[in-house]
Amino acid sequence: MTKSFDSGATAPFYPHEIDIAALLPSLEALVDDVIVSGMSRDMLGRALEAGLAEVTSALRAVPVAEGKLLERGISLVAGVNSDLIVLTQNLRLPVTKAASELVEMNDPALYRSLSLDADSGGRRSYTPDLLLLNKRTEVAHLVDVKRSLGSYELSRIADLKHRMLAAALVVPDLLYKEHRRLHAREVRVVILNAANQRADIAGGVWPLSHLDHLLEVTGAGSAMAQLRELFQRRVEENWSTALAGQALAKRAREAVHPNAGGNAGEAPAPASGDDDPRGPGAKHFTRPPVSIGFARAPRAIGA
């Protein structure tokens, strides 16, 4: 029995399947944990009170938090497949000059079966978000999770794939030495794009909707889509509540201090006529017109 890929190819159904109703409480708990740590209503409210710099900082934290949430969500969903081992710690992989040259100067078929020493060191390194190992197939995947590739230039994506392939050459040795003699006969690299755009399946850039095929778990991609929806909804709710609370607090301050809304230190504008501070009958001063425009280069002498 088969099912269709988005691209029109086919793949088998997998023996492992997500029960979304049973998984939902765990997804919500993940969202709660991320929200409480940096995007709660109180924290957003305090950012609004503090000013623009704090608001900007809070908003910048949203995509970072979502990226970490996706990593944790993938680990959670991967647990449905008992054949998978998910590693997230101690994954700093050296990218040596030899490995980089192998990847840069050779066809993948020529170095696919090679493995380099994980202790070889090197000035450059690469740390994947996840390292997945299927114990049954002995296939490992280096996974880099991106919330979006929309701002990435093609050269930057190519450089990332190059580093991942070079780092993959030390994975078999790392798994054997550092992770209880785990064995990988093949290592593959994949960039997961949560925005589901700019896909290059053959080139290792997969939309998050294809997570089913990476984890061999039916419904994995849909579960991650629901996780993202839960997170975005909570952030929007908390932001709206914080804005409403800020507006309410402002109205309360204005009710107690009617002039509190004015700029601090600003003197009231003088009234006309007898209230003029210069005294009755003072001659009214008219400001000359002001010219506004772009800066101009000085003219040459004699021009």
N, C-alpha and C positions, 0 to 999 in steps of 0.2 A: 504494500500500500504506500502511496506517495502523496506528498502535498507540494504545492507550488511555492517557489521563491518569488520575491518581488521581481527578480530579473528574468523570470520565465523558466529557470532551471528547476529540477526536482530534487527532493531529498526525502529520506525515509522518515516516518513517524518515529519518535523516540520512546523508549520504555518508561522514561521518567516524565511526569507531567505536573505542572503547577496547579494546586487547588487554591485559587485566588481567595476564596472565602476563608479558608484556614490560614492563609498567609497574611491576610489583610492586617490583623492586629500587630504582627511583627513589623510590617511596613510602617504602620502608624507610629509604633514605638521608635523606629529609626528616625522618622521625621521629628517626633517630639524631642529626641535627644539632640538633634542638630539645631532645632529652633531654640530650645532653652539655652544652648551654649552661646548664642550670639544674635538671635533675631526675635526675641520675645517682645511682647507689647511694651513691657516696662523699659527694656533696653532701647527700643526704637523711640519711645516717648522721650527718654532722657537725651537721645541724640538730637531730636527736634528742639528740645529746650536749649541744648548747648550751642547750636548754630550750624551753619552750612558745612564746616569742616567735618564735624561729627556725623552729619547726615550722609555726606559723601563717602566717608569711611564705612558706614553701615551698609550702604548700597553696594559698595565694591565687594563687601564680604559675601554677598548673596551668591554670585556665581562660583566662588571658591567653595562655599559650604555645599552647594549643589553637586560640585564635582566629587567632594569627599563622600557625600550621601550616595552617589551612584556607585562608587567603589564598594561601600559597605553593602549596598543593595545587591550587587553582583555576587559578593561573597555569600550573602544570605540565600539567594536563589540557587547558587551552585551547590549548596548543601542538599538540595533535593536529589542530586545525582551522587549516589554513594561511591561511585568510581572516581570522583574528583577529589583532589587535594588542592586546597587554596592556600597559597603562601602570600603574606603581605609584609612580613618583617625581615630585616637583614637581607635585603635584596639589592644592595649597591653592587653593581656589576662593572668590572673594569672594561674599558674600551681601549685596547692596546693598539699600538701602531701596526703591529702584524695583523691583527684582526681587521682593522680598518682597510688595510691594503688588500687583504683577501677579498673583502666584500666589494671594494671599489674596482678591482682589476680583473675579477673573475665572474664567470657565470655562476648563478646559485647552485647549479647542478654539480659544480666542481668542488664546492666547499660544504655542501649539504651534510656530508657524513663526517666532517671534521669536528674535533672538540679540542679546545685549548685549556690550559691550566688556569683555574679560577684565582690562583694566588700570584698570577703574573704581574699584577699591578698595572700602573699606567696613570698618566696625568688626567686623562678623561675617564668619565664613568657614566653609567646610565642606571637609573633606578625605576623599574616598572611599577605601575600601580598594583598589579596583581601578577602572580605566576601560578598558572593552572597546570596541574599534571593529572592526566587520566591514567590511573593505575592499570586499567585493562588494556588500553591501546599503547601505553607508554609514550604518548604524545604530550609534549609540554607546550604551553602558549605563554609568551610574554605579552601582557596586555597593558596598553596605554589608553586610559579613558579620557576623552575630551568632551567637555560640555558642548563645544561648537568648534568647527574648523573654519568658520566664516571669515575670521580675520587672519588666517594663516596663508602666507604666500606659498606657492608650489615649491619653491626652493627650501622653505622651512620644513614642509612636510617631508620632502625628499631627504633632508638632513636627519630628521627624526627617525625615518625608516632605516637609514644607513647605520645610525648608532644602535638601533634595536637589533639589527641583523648582526652587527659586530659583537654586541654584548651577548647575543644568543649562543655564540660559539663557546662560552664558558659555562653555560647553564648545566649541561650534563655533569661536569666536574663539580660544580657547586652543589647540585642536588645530592650527589654521592657523598661528598665530604661533609657538608654542613647540615644536611637534612635526612639523617638516619638511613643512609645508603639507598636513597630513592634512585630509580633508574629511568632515564629518558632516552629513547632511541631516535627521537626526532623532536626538534624545537622549531616552533613557528611563531611569527610575530604578527600582532594585529593591533590596529588603532581603532578603538570603538568611538564613533561619533554620535553623541546623544541627540544632535540636531537632525540626524537622519538625512544629511545632504552631503554632496561631494564624495559619494561612495566610489570605491575602486576595489571591488571584491577580490579580483585576481592580484591586485597590488597591495593587499593587506589593510585597506581602509574600509571598515564595515560600519553600516548604520547599526545603532543599538537595537533596532527591530530584528536584526539577525542573531541576537544573542542565543536564541533557541539552538542554532546550529553550532555555536561555539561550546555551549555547555551540554548539548544533547539533552535539553530539557524543554519539552513543549510548553509554550506559554511564558517562557522566561522574558522575552522581549515585551510582551504585553504587561507583565508584572512590573517591569522597570518603567514603562510608560505611565502606569498608575502611580508608582512611587513619585515620579516627577510631578504629576498632577497634584498629588497630595501636598507635596512640598510647596509648589507655587501657590496653591490655594491658601495655605497657612500663612505664607509670607504676605500675600495680598491682604488677608483678613487682619493680620497684626498691624500692617502699615496703615490700613484704613482706620482701625481702632485708635492707633497712636495719633493720627491726624485729627480725628474727632476729639480725642482727649485734649490735644493741644488747643484746638479752637474753643473748647468749653472752658479751659483754664484761662484763656485770653479774655473771654467775655466776662468771667468772674472777676478778673483783675480790673477790667474797665468799669465794672459796676461799682467797685469799691473806690477806685481812683479814676474818675472820668477822664482826666488829662493824661493818664499813664500811657495812652497810645501814641502820644507825640514823641518827637525825638528829644532825648535827654539834653538839657542845657539849651534848648531852643527857646528864644524869647518870643512872646506873642507878637504877632504882626500889629503895627500901630494902626489905629482906626483913623478914618478921615475926619476932616473938620476940626472941631474944638478938641478932640482927643489927640490931635497930633502932638507928639512930645516936644516939638519945637515951639509950641505955643500957638495961640489963635492968630490968624492972619499971616502965618508963615508962608512964604512963597513956595509953591509946589515944585519939586525938582523932577525933571524929566531925564531919564537915562538915554544917552545916545544909542542908536541902533548898533548891534553887534553883528559882525560877519562870521559865519560858520562855514568851514569847508575842510578839504584835505590839505595836508602839508604841501608846501611848494618849494621846489629847488630854487636857490638864489639865482638871479639873472647875472649873466656875465657883464663886466664893466663895459659900458658903451653900447650895450644891446638896447 
